Amino acid sequence: MKKNTKGIEALINLWAPGSMFRPTSSDIKKVAEELLQEGESGSQALSVLIRELLDCRSKEITYALRVAGQVLPTPELIRAVRAVTEASELTEPPAHSRFTPEIVGGGRVGWTSGTHKLVVGTAQESLSMLEARLGGDVEDTGI
């Protein structure tokens, strides 16, 4: 697995396992600023993280999605966020993941209906923000 960037490590640290702490908008903004400084590599690393969180249906994906709308819009990031907007509640578990699914059962992993609605809505908002950063509809860019 690719090594995390400083910005990705900061994002993951916002939701340390077992922590009662929930990231604030200010925390999300600081991480986004770090990833913006990292440029294309930061956005690409964020796209990898979003895909990993999606594959295991971790509810912490919402934090990564909130950051996504504020960073450099790379094709990889746009595709990762778009994949979240099209994701189902349940899926096959990934072979390996460092994140915990929201629910596990019957050989599948997933989100509750409420979390699924929140995740997809957050992804749609982030996709709109990425489009605005590009100055138009990402569909028109061929991404």
C-alpha positions, -999 to 999 in steps of 0.1 A, spaced: 0 0 0 12 35 -8 26 55 21 2 82 34 10 119 29 12 142 59 -23 155 51 -38 120 49 -22 111 82 -37 143 98 -71 133 84 -69 98 97 -58 110 131 -90 131 133 -110 100 140 -86 79 161 -102 46 171 -122 48 203 -120 85 204 -150 105 216 -137 135 196 -154 144 164 -137 166 139 -149 202 136 -152 223 105 -120 240 115 -102 206 118 -115 196 83 -103 230 69 -68 225 84 -65 191 68 -78 204 34 -51 232 36 -24 206 42 -36 185 12 -38 217 -10 -2 224 -1 7 188 -12 -10 196 -46 -18 168 -70 -1 141 -48 -23 151 -18 -55 149 -39 -44 115 -54 -37 102 -19 -71 114 -7 -87 95 -36 -70 63 -25 -82 69 11 -118 75 -1 -117 43 -22 -104 23 8 -131 38 31 -157 31 5 -146 -5 0 -150 -14 37 -181 9 41 -165 29 70 -187 57 82 -156 79 87 -157 84 49 -178 115 56 -147 133 69 -127 124 39 -155 135 16 -158 169 34 -121 175 27 -124 163 -9 -145 193 -19 -118 217 -7 -87 203 -25 -72 202 -60 -98 185 -83 -78 157 -99 -94 131 -122 -87 103 -96 -104 123 -68 -134 131 -90 -138 94 -99 -135 83 -63 -161 108 -51 -184 99 -80 -180 62 -70 -193 71 -36 -224 88 -50 -232 56 -68 -224 32 -40 -249 7 -25 -254 2 12 -239 -33 12 -210 -48 -5 -185 -77 -4 -159 -72 23 -124 -62 11 -96 -87 14 -76 -63 36 -85 -30 52 -73 -9 81 -107 6 86 -138 -9 103 -171 -13 84 -202 3 100 -220 -31 99 -209 -66 92 -230 -97 87 -240 -124 63 -206 -122 45 -212 -86 36 -202 -51 50 -222 -20 48 -237 12 61 -270 16 78 -297 33 56 -292 66 75 -254 66 71 -257 56 34 -280 86 29 -255 109 47 -225 95 29 -241 98 -6 -253 134 2 -219 144 14 -203 129 -17 -228 148 -40 -219 181 -22 -182 174 -26 -186 166 -62 -205 199 -67 -176 217 -50 -150 200 -72 -170 210 -102 -171 246 -91 -133 245 -86 -129 233 -122 -153 260 -134 -179 237 -148 -195 203 -148 -170 174 -144 -191 154 -169 -181 179 -195 -144 173 -188 -145 136 -197 -136 127 -161 
